[in-house]
Amino acid sequence: SVFAGAFVFGIVMSSLGSLLPALFVAIGFGKADAGRLFLVMNFAMLVGSLIFGPICDRFGFRALLVASTSLIAGAFAGLSGVSTYGMIPGLLAVLGFGGGALNGATNALINDIRPERRGSALNLLGIFFGFGALFTPFFIGSLLEKAGLRIILISLALLTLAPLVLFLSARFPRAKHEGGFSWSACREALQDPLLFLFGLLLFFQSGNEFTMGGWISTHLGEVLRMDSRLAAYVLAGYWAAIMLGRLAVSRLASRVTASVLVIVSALLAMVSCVGLILSESGALAAMFVTLVGLGFATIFPTTLAQAGAAFAEYSGTAFSVIFVMALTGGMTAPWLVGRIAQVHGIGAGFWITAGSCAAIVLIQFLIRRRNPPGCQRILDSALSR
């Protein structure tokens, strides 16, 4: 059921970008209006990410997972009947809010039920998210002309009901604080600088992932004159590399510490990003794009695993703080790259990504100095299985 939830969140994340061309035709609105839709949905996702943690820590996971999945299904069903632009922002706010809560809760749940294999389990969860994100554009593209937008949206709503049924029937761990929070202990955890180091690391990493996923195709087309079809294949290769990298780490047999894994991955992504910026041929650029995806693959889930081990008693609340910081980076970095690209070109904007990778290396060194030894041993054990 947890993996089904991650699959649905992948659908949510890729749905607006995949649906926009059809919505332009069906309803008719401009790019500025479309930009506002992204802002509304991302802000609602941030709010959902903020509230899920305390609720899960205090009341358990079932109610929140059922509620968030129901909101997503209802939003897709509502979108199937829209006839004017004014109806869309509210439904996308519901979709984003439900998606943010679902994403946070599934990550916190897998962290709690697999404490001995946090690293492997969170990387595997990320693979199912990737399947959902890849499924949506292929699903919409293959059925749009045959079935139409309304049938597609109803189908997505019905697909979302599958994890809802699983959430209703599955057994969940008891709430960690069902008798009530120890607010002093919770406040102490939330004031720990280590928590904000994890959040800052994922601020940069989320910005990296949003930036590369959003701007790679444009860079390949404008700078290297690659046709849109081939650029789309390269972008698919980027996402495939992320998924394969997470699969490899989830199956990793050799003993690798979490900190080393994050540092090596960030260095690989940084060098590959510089290679992409300097590439003068499409084939070379495609290779570096794939290596960037491979470098990015395990940074997010492995960092979550470290945070889950360090803040096990308040993992949901800690994840809320971390996800809010990560989503803030995911909204900020692509905007900043766009502003730089407007004046200096997209290649110049990608230096932001390379610099963010360097920042991740530095922050992971700081985390390694502050992280309790017990936390590191847990992760070493998890990654060696």
Secondary structure, 3 states (H helix, E strand, C coil): CHHHHHHHHHHHHHHHHHHHHHHHHHCCCCHHHHHHHHHHHHHHHHHHHHHHHHHHHHHCCHHHHHHHHHHHHHHHHHHCCCCCHHHHHHHHHHHHHHHHHHHHHHHHHHHHHCHHHHHHHHHHHHHHHHHHHHHHHHHHHHHHHHHCHHHHHHHHHHHHHHHHHHHHHCCCCCCCCCCCCCHHHHHHHHCCHHHHHHHHHHHHHHHHHHHHHHHHHHHHHHHHCCCHHHHHHHHHHHHHHHHHHHHHHHCCCCCCCHHHHHHHHHHHHHHHHHHHHHCCCHHHHHHHHHHHHHHHCCHHHHHHHHHHHHCHHHHHHHHHHHHHHHHHHHHHHHHHHHHHHHHHCHHHHHHHHHHHHHHHHHHHHHHHHHCCHHHHHHHHHHHCC
